[in-house]
Amino acid sequence: MENAEKRENRSKLTRRGFMKTSALAAGAAASGVSLPRAYAQGSGTLKIGLIGCGGRGKGAVSDCLNSSPGVKVVALADAFKDRVDGARNQFNKLGKAKADIPAGQCFTGLDAYKQLCACDLDIVLMATPPGFRPIHLAEAIKAGKNVFMEKPVAVDPVGVRSVIDSADLADSKRLAIVAGTQRRHEPKYVETMKRIHDGMIGELVSAQCYWNQGLLWVNDRKEGQNDVEWQLRNWLYFTWLSGDHIVEQHVHNLDVVNWAFDSPPDRAYGMGGRAARKGQRHGNIYDHFCIEYTYPVPNKARTISMCRQTDKASSRVSERVVGTKGVSNCAGSIKDHKGNVLWEYKGPNPNPYVEEHKDLIASIRAGKPLNEGKRIAESTLTAIMGRMSCYTGRELQWSWAIKAAKLDLVPKDLQFGPLPVRPVSKPGETKLV
């Protein structure tokens, strides 16, 4: 059974700790706790800015606006002007109560994030390709902004360590960081995890998680595009931008397994490859991975992780945790080993993409900011460690990956222009860095 300190730390990530926002905010004010600028001034309006104006970024803004009253988008940033213009036109149609984006607060270029973070904002939403997340997070926290950032939060161990440093700084500055791992804010997952951690399925002995699906979009190179522009517009397929699909997508499922074990793994050993993807349009990422992770508690439990993006193949996106007394899908169901239902979640299950923003805003207004930065950094490194094992053919230890690995994939001083694509990694030939 876990100790009281671990219980307390985990409870901070559930909704129960900050449902009564008004009472908490009143208590914070009475005790002299500093609140965000807009809330402390009594206007009640939180100003948000978006970095990354693609589909996920616009979706995050919509979810944020729908989550809570008194929220307004006022600034936009993206590498490309067409993305900023499209987002501005879309949001300004919502009316001044939800969007008021002057031309002077629309920024383009690879340094647009700096200009946005210098604006008068309460919350910065980040939905650029993950390779930029450590840089953008550091800038936002330095500027005193609360943050919602999409998963994953890095593509290499150097980036992960930067995110952890930013999360520590956010704690010292009393700033909130919430990540786009929406299962952490979904009631059926939250209530199931409480019962797993309380011992309903006994000691955990193994787990399986999957994100197997078909192919995703591809943006083929257009005439006149330089290397950097094309790679940014086709970012899923370049490891320096996406981390490969095990990091960009499968991090959701790995985060659930880490949540169940209340720990990241201590080892990873895997295999993967590129059987279906061909040619330059698919960059340098793999199309399938299979990883064995070993968790340090309670008894060196071994788990299996699979992810695949292959056309015309069956899909499976799920998690499964096995204990000495039973089995759970982590999402509302617990059964014994004979298949008898021990517990099922039957309560409401609102849209978790909206709930994560509602929880972020509630924590800010209550003066008790959530900080999920370190947790999502660890889940991101879990996925990165699996990818590195597959790319190199080596077994990796967590202690080495978190402290000593020097892999840093993101180009320094990036400018639009030439950027050769790294070759596809080959196990046994690709060096472990």
VENRAHU-V901180 format. One record per residue. N is the residue number from 0. RES is the residue in one letter. PSI is psi in whole degrees, -180 to 180 (none if undefined). OMEGA is omega in radians with two decimals (none if undefined). Layout:
n:N res:RES psi:PSI omega:OMEGA
n:N res:RES psi:PSI omega:OMEGA
This chain:
n:0 res:M psi:148 omega:-3.07
n:1 res:E psi:158 omega:3.13
n:2 res:N psi:172 omega:-3.05
n:3 res:A psi:-36 omega:-3.12
n:4 res:E psi:-42 omega:3.12
n:5 res:K psi:-39 omega:3.09
n:6 res:R psi:-44 omega:-3.11
n:7 res:E psi:-43 omega:-3.14
n:8 res:N psi:-42 omega:-3.12
n:9 res:R psi:-35 omega:-3.12
n:10 res:S psi:-23 omega:3.12
n:11 res:K psi:-20 omega:-3.12
n:12 res:L psi:-1 omega:3.11
n:13 res:T psi:168 omega:-3.09
n:14 res:R psi:-24 omega:-3.03
n:15 res:R psi:-32 omega:-3.06
n:16 res:G psi:-13 omega:-3.10
n:17 res:F psi:32 omega:3.10
n:18 res:M psi:-35 omega:-3.06
n:19 res:K psi:72 omega:-3.01
n:20 res:T psi:-45 omega:-3.05
n:21 res:S psi:-44 omega:-3.13
n:22 res:A psi:-40 omega:3.14
n:23 res:L psi:-42 omega:-3.14
n:24 res:A psi:-41 omega:3.12
n:25 res:A psi:-41 omega:3.12
n:26 res:G psi:-38 omega:3.11
n:27 res:A psi:-43 omega:-3.13
n:28 res:A psi:-40 omega:-3.12
n:29 res:A psi:-31 omega:-3.10
n:30 res:S psi:-2 omega:3.11
n:31 res:G psi:12 omega:3.11
n:32 res:V psi:135 omega:-3.14
n:33 res:S psi:136 omega:3.10
n:34 res:L psi:169 omega:3.10
n:35 res:P psi:155 omega:-3.02
n:36 res:R psi:-53 omega:-3.04
n:37 res:A psi:-41 omega:-3.11
n:38 res:Y psi:-41 omega:-3.12
n:39 res:A psi:-31 omega:3.13
n:40 res:Q psi:-8 omega:3.05
n:41 res:G psi:-1 omega:-3.13
n:42 res:S psi:-29 omega:-3.13
n:43 res:G psi:-6 omega:-3.11
n:44 res:T psi:127 omega:3.06
n:45 res:L psi:126 omega:-3.12
n:46 res:K psi:130 omega:-3.12
n:47 res:I psi:150 omega:3.04
n:48 res:G psi:148 omega:-3.10
n:49 res:L psi:129 omega:2.98
n:50 res:I psi:113 omega:-3.10
n:51 res:G psi:93 omega:-2.95
n:52 res:C psi:29 omega:3.03
n:53 res:G psi:-165 omega:-3.09
n:54 res:G psi:-44 omega:-3.13
n:55 res:R psi:-36 omega:3.11
n:56 res:G psi:-46 omega:3.12
n:57 res:K psi:-36 omega:3.07
n:58 res:G psi:-40 omega:3.13
n:59 res:A psi:-40 omega:3.09
n:60 res:V psi:-46 omega:3.13
n:61 res:S psi:-43 omega:3.11
n:62 res:D psi:-41 omega:3.14
n:63 res:C psi:-46 omega:-3.14
n:64 res:L psi:-35 omega:-3.13
n:65 res:N psi:-14 omega:-3.01
n:66 res:S psi:-32 omega:-2.95
n:67 res:S psi:149 omega:3.02
n:68 res:P psi:161 omega:3.05
n:69 res:G psi:39 omega:3.11
n:70 res:V psi:135 omega:-3.07
n:71 res:K psi:135 omega:3.06
n:72 res:V psi:129 omega:-3.02
n:73 res:V psi:-6 omega:-3.08
n:74 res:A psi:147 omega:-3.11
n:75 res:L psi:146 omega:3.08
n:76 res:A psi:140 omega:3.08
n:77 res:D psi:159 omega:3.08
n:78 res:A psi:-25 omega:-3.00
n:79 res:F psi:135 omega:-3.10
n:80 res:K psi:-38 omega:-3.12
n:81 res:D psi:-33 omega:3.10
n:82 res:R psi:-44 omega:3.13
n:83 res:V psi:-46 omega:-3.12
n:84 res:D psi:-42 omega:3.13
n:85 res:G psi:-43 omega:3.13
n:86 res:A psi:-41 omega:3.14
n:87 res:R psi:-45 omega:3.12
n:88 res:N psi:-41 omega:-3.13
n:89 res:Q psi:-48 omega:-3.03
n:90 res:F psi:-35 omega:-3.13
n:91 res:N psi:-17 omega:3.06
n:92 res:K psi:-13 omega:-3.11
n:93 res:L psi:-14 omega:-3.12
n:94 res:G psi:160 omega:-3.01
n:95 res:K psi:-23 omega:-3.12
n:96 res:A psi:-29 omega:-3.10
n:97 res:K psi:-22 omega:-3.11
n:98 res:A psi:129 omega:3.06
n:99 res:D psi:89 omega:-2.96
n:100 res:I psi:95 omega:3.11
n:101 res:P psi:156 omega:3.14
n:102 res:A psi:-33 omega:-3.14
n:103 res:G psi:-8 omega:3.10
n:104 res:Q psi:30 omega:2.99
n:105 res:C psi:120 omega:-2.98
n:106 res:F psi:140 omega:3.11
n:107 res:T psi:158 omega:-3.14
n:108 res:G psi:171 omega:-3.10
n:109 res:L psi:-14 omega:3.07
n:110 res:D psi:15 omega:-3.11
n:111 res:A psi:-30 omega:-3.12
n:112 res:Y psi:-34 omega:3.13
n:113 res:K psi:-42 omega:-3.14
n:114 res:Q psi:-40 omega:3.12
n:115 res:L psi:-43 omega:-3.11
n:116 res:C psi:-19 omega:3.09
n:117 res:A psi:-7 omega:-3.14
n:118 res:C psi:167 omega:3.08
n:119 res:D psi:92 omega:-3.05
n:120 res:L psi:154 omega:3.02
n:121 res:D psi:-36 omega:-3.07
n:122 res:I psi:134 omega:3.01
n:123 res:V psi:126 omega:3.05
n:124 res:L psi:133 omega:-3.06
n:125 res:M psi:120 omega:-3.12
n:126 res:A psi:35 omega:3.03
n:127 res:T psi:173 omega:2.98
n:128 res:P psi:141 omega:-2.97
n:129 res:P psi:-25 omega:3.13
n:130 res:G psi:-27 omega:-3.13
n:131 res:F psi:-10 omega:-2.98
n:132 res:R psi:-44 omega:-3.14
n:133 res:P psi:-40 omega:-3.13
n:134 res:I psi:-45 omega:-3.10
n:135 res:H psi:-40 omega:3.12
n:136 res:L psi:-44 omega:3.14
n:137 res:A psi:-42 omega:-3.14
n:138 res:E psi:-43 omega:-3.11
n:139 res:A psi:-43 omega:-3.14
n:140 res:I psi:-40 omega:3.08
n:141 res:K psi:-36 omega:-3.13
n:142 res:A psi:0 omega:3.08
n:143 res:G psi:29 omega:-3.12
n:144 res:K psi:145 omega:2.90
n:145 res:N psi:157 omega:-2.96
n:146 res:V psi:135 omega:2.75
n:147 res:F psi:126 omega:-3.13
n:148 res:M psi:135 omega:3.09
n:149 res:E psi:154 omega:3.04
n:150 res:K psi:160 omega:-0.33
n:151 res:P psi:179 omega:-3.02
n:152 res:V psi:9 omega:3.10
n:153 res:A psi:170 omega:3.09
n:154 res:V psi:-1 omega:-3.09
n:155 res:D psi:164 omega:-3.10
n:156 res:P psi:-34 omega:3.10
n:157 res:V psi:-43 omega:3.10
n:158 res:G psi:-39 omega:3.11
n:159 res:V psi:-45 omega:-3.14
n:160 res:R psi:-35 omega:3.08
n:161 res:S psi:-42 omega:3.12
n:162 res:V psi:-41 omega:3.11
n:163 res:I psi:-41 omega:3.08
n:164 res:D psi:-42 omega:3.13
n:165 res:S psi:-38 omega:3.10
n:166 res:A psi:-40 omega:3.09
n:167 res:D psi:-41 omega:3.11
n:168 res:L psi:-39 omega:3.10
n:169 res:A psi:-40 omega:3.07
n:170 res:D psi:-47 omega:-3.09
n:171 res:S psi:-27 omega:-3.14
n:172 res:K psi:2 omega:3.14
n:173 res:R psi:50 omega:3.09
n:174 res:L psi:150 omega:-3.13
n:175 res:A psi:143 omega:2.97
n:176 res:I psi:119 omega:3.03
n:177 res:V psi:138 omega:-3.09
n:178 res:A psi:159 omega:-3.09
n:179 res:G psi:36 omega:2.97
n:180 res:T psi:82 omega:-2.91
n:181 res:Q psi:-20 omega:3.11
n:182 res:R psi:-29 omega:3.12
n:183 res:R psi:-13 omega:-3.12
n:184 res:H psi:12 omega:-3.10
n:185 res:E psi:120 omega:-3.01
n:186 res:P psi:-40 omega:-3.10
n:187 res:K psi:-32 omega:3.04
n:188 res:Y psi:-46 omega:-3.10
n:189 res:V psi:-47 omega:-3.11
n:190 res:E psi:-35 omega:3.09
n:191 res:T psi:-44 omega:-3.13
n:192 res:M psi:-35 omega:3.08
n:193 res:K psi:-42 omega:-3.10
n:194 res:R psi:-36 omega:3.04
n:195 res:I psi:-45 omega:-3.12
n:196 res:H psi:-24 omega:3.09
n:197 res:D psi:0 omega:3.00
n:198 res:G psi:14 omega:-3.08
n:199 res:M psi:-32 omega:3.10
n:200 res:I psi:11 omega:3.10
n:201 res:G psi:-161 omega:3.09
n:202 res:E psi:136 omega:3.13
n:203 res:L psi:135 omega:-3.12
n:204 res:V psi:-21 omega:3.12
n:205 res:S psi:170 omega:3.07
n:206 res:A psi:159 omega:3.05
n:207 res:Q psi:142 omega:3.05
n:208 res:C psi:150 omega:-2.97
n:209 res:Y psi:143 omega:2.79
n:210 res:W psi:83 omega:3.12
n:211 res:N psi:124 omega:-3.08
n:212 res:Q psi:-177 omega:3.10
n:213 res:G psi:-164 omega:-3.08
n:214 res:L psi:155 omega:3.08
n:215 res:L psi:-179 omega:-3.12
n:216 res:W psi:155 omega:3.02
n:217 res:V psi:134 omega:3.02
n:218 res:N psi:103 omega:3.14
n:219 res:D psi:153 omega:-3.10
n:220 res:R psi:134 omega:3.11
n:221 res:K psi:155 omega:3.14
n:222 res:E psi:133 omega:3.11
n:223 res:G psi:-12 omega:3.12
n:224 res:Q psi:132 omega:3.02
n:225 res:N psi:174 omega:-3.05
n:226 res:D psi:-48 omega:-3.04
n:227 res:V psi:-44 omega:3.13
n:228 res:E psi:-46 omega:-3.12
n:229 res:W psi:-44 omega:-3.14
n:230 res:Q psi:-38 omega:3.10
n:231 res:L psi:-39 omega:-3.12
n:232 res:R psi:-14 omega:3.12
n:233 res:N psi:39 omega:-2.82
n:234 res:W psi:-23 omega:-3.12
n:235 res:L psi:-26 omega:-2.89
n:236 res:Y psi:12 omega:-3.14
n:237 res:F psi:125 omega:-3.02
n:238 res:T psi:-33 omega:-3.11
n:239 res:W psi:-20 omega:-3.14
n:240 res:L psi:-43 omega:-3.04
n:241 res:S psi:-24 omega:-3.03
n:242 res:G psi:3 omega:-2.98
n:243 res:D psi:163 omega:-2.98
n:244 res:H psi:-20 omega:3.04
n:245 res:I psi:-33 omega:3.13
n:246 res:V psi:-48 omega:-3.03
n:247 res:E psi:-34 omega:-3.00
n:248 res:Q psi:-51 omega:-3.03
n:249 res:H psi:-11 omega:3.08
n:250 res:V psi:-30 omega:3.10
n:251 res:H psi:-51 omega:-3.07
n:252 res:N psi:-39 omega:3.09
n:253 res:L psi:-35 omega:3.08
n:254 res:D psi:-38 omega:3.11
n:255 res:V psi:-42 omega:3.13
n:256 res:V psi:-44 omega:3.06
n:257 res:N psi:-40 omega:3.11
n:258 res:W psi:-46 omega:-3.14
n:259 res:A psi:-43 omega:-3.14
n:260 res:F psi:-8 omega:-3.10
n:261 res:D psi:38 omega:-3.07
n:262 res:S psi:149 omega:2.91
n:263 res:P psi:166 omega:3.11
n:264 res:P psi:164 omega:3.06
n:265 res:D psi:-8 omega:3.09
n:266 res:R psi:155 omega:3.03
n:267 res:A psi:137 omega:3.11
n:268 res:Y psi:121 omega:-3.02
n:269 res:G psi:178 omega:3.08
n:270 res:M psi:153 omega:3.13
n:271 res:G psi:-178 omega:-3.13
n:272 res:G psi:-167 omega:-3.03
n:273 res:R psi:86 omega:-3.09
n:274 res:A psi:-37 omega:-3.06
n:275 res:A psi:-31 omega:-3.09
n:276 res:R psi:134 omega:-3.11
n:277 res:K psi:143 omega:2.94
n:278 res:G psi:179 omega:-3.01
n:279 res:Q psi:-30 omega:-3.06
n:280 res:R psi:-23 omega:3.11
n:281 res:H psi:18 omega:3.01
n:282 res:G psi:-132 omega:-3.06
n:283 res:N psi:21 omega:-3.11
n:284 res:I psi:164 omega:3.07
n:285 res:Y psi:173 omega:3.01
n:286 res:D psi:-4 omega:3.07
n:287 res:H psi:146 omega:3.10
n:288 res:F psi:148 omega:2.94
n:289 res:C psi:121 omega:-3.02
n:290 res:I psi:137 omega:2.91
n:291 res:E psi:118 omega:3.06
n:292 res:Y psi:142 omega:3.06
n:293 res:T psi:127 omega:-3.14
n:294 res:Y psi:140 omega:-3.02
n:295 res:P psi:-19 omega:-3.11
n:296 res:V psi:147 omega:-0.09
n:297 res:P psi:-25 omega:-3.02
n:298 res:N psi:53 omega:-3.13
n:299 res:K psi:52 omega:-3.11
n:300 res:A psi:134 omega:3.11
n:301 res:R psi:136 omega:-3.12
n:302 res:T psi:158 omega:3.14
n:303 res:I psi:133 omega:3.11
n:304 res:S psi:129 omega:3.08
n:305 res:M psi:140 omega:2.94
n:306 res:C psi:145 omega:-3.05
n:307 res:R psi:141 omega:2.98
n:308 res:Q psi:94 omega:-3.07
n:309 res:T psi:132 omega:-3.12
n:310 res:D psi:147 omega:3.04
n:311 res:K psi:31 omega:3.08
n:312 res:A psi:157 omega:-3.10
n:313 res:S psi:151 omega:-3.10
n:314 res:S psi:149 omega:2.99
n:315 res:R psi:120 omega:3.09
n:316 res:V psi:104 omega:-3.03
n:317 res:S psi:172 omega:3.04
n:318 res:E psi:154 omega:3.12
n:319 res:R psi:129 omega:-3.14
n:320 res:V psi:133 omega:-3.09
n:321 res:V psi:131 omega:3.07
n:322 res:G psi:177 omega:-3.12
n:323 res:T psi:-21 omega:-3.10
n:324 res:K psi:-13 omega:-3.07
n:325 res:G psi:-170 omega:-3.04
n:326 res:V psi:145 omega:3.09
n:327 res:S psi:146 omega:2.99
n:328 res:N psi:4 omega:3.12
n:329 res:C psi:-1 omega:-2.99
n:330 res:A psi:42 omega:3.01
n:331 res:G psi:2 omega:-3.09
n:332 res:S psi:134 omega:3.02
n:333 res:I psi:129 omega:-3.13
n:334 res:K psi:159 omega:2.99
n:335 res:D psi:-179 omega:-3.03
n:336 res:H psi:-7 omega:3.05
n:337 res:K psi:0 omega:3.13
n:338 res:G psi:2 omega:3.11
n:339 res:N psi:137 omega:-3.11
n:340 res:V psi:123 omega:3.06
n:341 res:L psi:-32 omega:-3.12
n:342 res:W psi:144 omega:3.02
n:343 res:E psi:142 omega:3.08
n:344 res:Y psi:127 omega:-3.12
n:345 res:K psi:13 omega:-3.13
n:346 res:G psi:-175 omega:3.12
n:347 res:P psi:151 omega:-3.14
n:348 res:N psi:75 omega:-3.09
n:349 res:P psi:166 omega:-3.09
n:350 res:N psi:114 omega:-3.07
n:351 res:P psi:-23 omega:3.09
n:352 res:Y psi:-28 omega:3.05
n:353 res:V psi:-39 omega:-3.09
n:354 res:E psi:-37 omega:-3.12
n:355 res:E psi:-35 omega:3.08
n:356 res:H psi:-38 omega:3.09
n:357 res:K psi:-43 omega:-3.14
n:358 res:D psi:-40 omega:3.07
n:359 res:L psi:-51 omega:-3.07
n:360 res:I psi:-39 omega:3.10
n:361 res:A psi:-40 omega:-3.12
n:362 res:S psi:-37 omega:3.11
n:363 res:I psi:-49 omega:-3.09
n:364 res:R psi:-25 omega:3.10
n:365 res:A psi:-7 omega:-3.07
n:366 res:G psi:18 omega:3.12
n:367 res:K psi:71 omega:-2.99
n:368 res:P psi:130 omega:3.00
n:369 res:L psi:147 omega:3.04
n:370 res:N psi:99 omega:-3.14
n:371 res:E psi:12 omega:-3.00
n:372 res:G psi:-50 omega:-3.10
n:373 res:K psi:-40 omega:-3.11
n:374 res:R psi:-47 omega:-3.13
n:375 res:I psi:-28 omega:3.04
n:376 res:A psi:-41 omega:3.12
n:377 res:E psi:-40 omega:3.10
n:378 res:S psi:-36 omega:3.07
n:379 res:T psi:-43 omega:3.12
n:380 res:L psi:-32 omega:3.05
n:381 res:T psi:-47 omega:3.12
n:382 res:A psi:-42 omega:3.12
n:383 res:I psi:-42 omega:-3.13
n:384 res:M psi:-40 omega:3.07
n:385 res:G psi:-44 omega:3.11
n:386 res:R psi:-45 omega:-3.13
n:387 res:M psi:-36 omega:3.09
n:388 res:S psi:-44 omega:3.14
n:389 res:C psi:-42 omega:-3.12
n:390 res:Y psi:-34 omega:-3.04
n:391 res:T psi:-19 omega:-3.04
n:392 res:G psi:20 omega:-3.07
n:393 res:R psi:151 omega:2.96
n:394 res:E psi:137 omega:-3.09
n:395 res:L psi:147 omega:3.04
n:396 res:Q psi:142 omega:3.13
n:397 res:W psi:-43 omega:-3.08
n:398 res:S psi:-35 omega:3.10
n:399 res:W psi:-45 omega:-3.08
n:400 res:A psi:-41 omega:-3.06
n:401 res:I psi:-27 omega:-3.03
n:402 res:K psi:-36 omega:-2.90
n:403 res:A psi:-22 omega:-3.10
n:404 res:A psi:136 omega:-3.04
n:405 res:K psi:6 omega:-3.09
n:406 res:L psi:127 omega:-3.12
n:407 res:D psi:101 omega:-2.96
n:408 res:L psi:-21 omega:-2.98
n:409 res:V psi:124 omega:-3.13
n:410 res:P psi:141 omega:3.09
n:411 res:K psi:147 omega:3.11
n:412 res:D psi:49 omega:-3.08
n:413 res:L psi:134 omega:3.09
n:414 res:Q psi:154 omega:3.05
n:415 res:F psi:131 omega:-3.12
n:416 res:G psi:-152 omega:-3.09
n:417 res:P psi:141 omega:3.02
n:418 res:L psi:95 omega:-3.11
n:419 res:P psi:144 omega:3.12
n:420 res:V psi:129 omega:3.08
n:421 res:R psi:147 omega:3.12
n:422 res:P psi:157 omega:3.07
n:423 res:V psi:134 omega:-3.10
n:424 res:S psi:145 omega:3.14
n:425 res:K psi:118 omega:3.12
n:426 res:P psi:136 omega:-3.12
n:427 res:G psi:-20 omega:3.10
n:428 res:E psi:-36 omega:3.13
n:429 res:T psi:128 omega:-3.08
n:430 res:K psi:147 omega:3.04
n:431 res:L psi:119 omega:-3.05
n:432 res:V psi:none omega:none
